[in-house]
Amino acid sequence: MNALGQTASLIAHDLNNDLTGILGRAQLALGQSKDDKIARHLKIIEQTTHRSRTNGAPIAGIGALAP
């Protein structure tokens, strides 16, 4: 059970790292975008990455529950 918890925690950590890169680039592009259509798409990316981080947080906690 401990190995499963550690694996879940590592996967959640790696996913969070990837989401941070996506979110950061989307926010940079959003700040520079003058096109409303592109800005809407970038806002969707931003919202989705925030939601994915929130949904992934409980997975990271599985590692803490393992004995």
Long-range contacts (C-beta under 8 A, 24 or more apart in sequence): 1-66, 1-67, 2-66, 2-67, 4-62, 4-66, 5-62, 5-63, 5-64, 5-65, 5-66, 6-63, 6-66, 8-59, 8-60, 8-62, 8-63, 9-59, 9-60, 9-62, 9-63, 9-64, 10-63, 11-59, 12-56, 12-57, 12-59, 12-60, 12-62, 13-60, 15-52, 15-56, 16-53, 16-56, 16-60, 19-49, 19-52, 19-53, 19-56, 22-49, 23-49, 23-50
